[in-house]
Amino acid sequence: MTIKKTVFIITALFTLIIIGCTKPPGEGGTSRIKGRIYVRDYNSNFTFLQDSFYAMEERVYVTYGDNDFYDDDIRTGYDGTYVFDHLRKGSYTVFAYSDDSLQVTPGLMYPVFRTVEITEEYQTVEVPLIILLK
């Protein structure tokens, strides 16, 4: 083999190794995403606000990168907080389900999305407050 071919092969292999080591968003990192869920509790036809509070035991979902389906879920604590730990750098979408205040289809729920970016190791990213209507 000539020196040019050898250098080309070594460079190609090195490039493949580097590209293969780049990990997509997801578990296995050192960062975290945290936030809170807040509920506005209305009467059945959404004309009167009865109460508002931080949501206890509300299910929260996270999607890694541009995945089509959620990758993990967790329930909020007594004060509406949630945390997704051990995440790598990348883009994440956090969401929870809210009732449909327009009542186009009774019982229909819709997701309330927040997208955040982890840009470094050991980072804690605060998700803007998610407000749900119930």
C-alpha positions in Angstrom: 0.0 0.0 0.0 1.2 3.5 -0.7 1.6 6.1 2.0 -1.4 8.1 0.6 -3.7 5.1 0.9 -2.5 4.4 4.4 -3.0 8.0 5.5 -6.4 8.0 3.9 -7.5 4.8 5.6 -6.2 6.0 9.0 -7.9 9.3 8.6 -11.2 7.7 7.6 -11.1 5.3 10.5 -10.3 8.1 12.9 -13.2 10.2 11.6 -15.6 7.2 12.0 -14.5 6.7 15.5 -15.0 10.4 16.4 -18.5 10.4 14.8 -19.4 7.1 16.4 -18.5 8.5 19.9 -20.8 11.5 19.6 -23.8 10.5 21.6 -27.3 11.9 20.9 -29.5 13.4 23.6 -30.7 11.0 26.2 -29.7 9.2 29.4 -26.1 8.5 30.4 -24.9 12.1 31.0 -24.3 14.3 34.0 -26.9 17.0 33.5 -30.5 17.5 34.6 -33.8 19.1 33.6 -36.1 20.4 36.3 -39.3 22.4 36.5 -42.8 22.7 38.0 -46.3 22.1 37.0 -49.1 24.5 37.9 -52.8 23.8 37.7 -55.6 26.2 37.1 -58.8 24.4 38.2 -61.9 25.6 36.5 -65.6 24.6 36.8 -66.9 22.1 34.2 -67.5 24.7 31.4 -64.3 26.7 32.1 -66.2 29.9 33.1 -65.1 30.2 36.7 -61.6 29.7 38.2 -62.2 27.6 41.3 -58.6 27.2 42.5 -55.0 27.2 41.4 -52.1 25.2 42.8 -48.9 23.4 42.1 -49.7 19.9 40.7 -49.1 16.9 43.0 -48.6 13.5 41.3 -49.1 14.9 37.8 -47.4 12.9 35.0 -44.7 14.7 33.0 -43.0 13.4 29.9 -39.7 14.1 28.2 -38.7 13.5 24.6 -35.0 13.2 23.6 -34.0 15.2 20.5 -36.5 14.9 17.7 -38.0 11.5 18.7 -41.6 11.0 17.8 -42.6 9.3 21.0 -41.8 10.2 24.6 -38.7 8.6 26.1 -39.3 8.9 29.8 -42.0 10.0 32.2 -42.1 10.9 35.9 -44.7 12.2 38.4 -44.4 15.5 40.1 -43.7 15.8 43.8 -46.0 17.3 46.5 -45.0 20.8 45.4 -45.3 20.3 41.6 -41.6 19.8 41.0 -40.1 17.2 38.6 -36.5 16.3 37.7 -35.1 14.3 34.8 -31.5 13.3 35.8 -28.5 11.9 34.1 -29.0 13.5 30.7 -26.5 14.2 27.9 -26.0 17.4 25.9 -28.8 18.0 23.4 -32.4 19.2 22.9 -35.3 18.0 25.0 -39.0 18.5 25.0 -40.9 18.3 28.2 -44.7 18.2 28.3 -47.8 17.4 30.3 -51.4 17.1 29.4 -54.0 19.8 30.0 -57.8 19.8 29.5 -59.3 21.5 26.5 -60.8 24.8 27.7 -62.5 25.3 24.3 -64.4 22.1 24.8 -64.5 21.4 21.1 -64.4 17.7 22.1 -65.4 17.1 25.7 -62.7 15.1 27.6 -60.1 15.9 25.0 -56.6 16.7 26.4 -53.7 18.4 24.7 -50.0 18.6 25.5 -48.3 21.7 26.8 -44.8 21.7 25.5 -41.6 23.3 26.6 -38.3 22.8 24.8 -34.9 23.2 26.5 -31.3 22.7 25.5 -28.5 21.1 27.6 -25.3 22.6 26.3 -22.7 21.4 28.8 -21.9 18.7 31.3 -23.1 19.0 34.9 -25.7 21.6 33.9 -29.1 22.0 35.5 -31.7 23.5 33.0 -34.8 25.1 34.4 -37.9 24.5 32.3 -40.3 27.4 32.1 -43.4 26.8 34.2 -46.0 24.5 32.6 -49.6 25.6 33.4 -52.4 23.1 33.0 -56.1 23.7 32.9 -58.3 21.2 34.7 
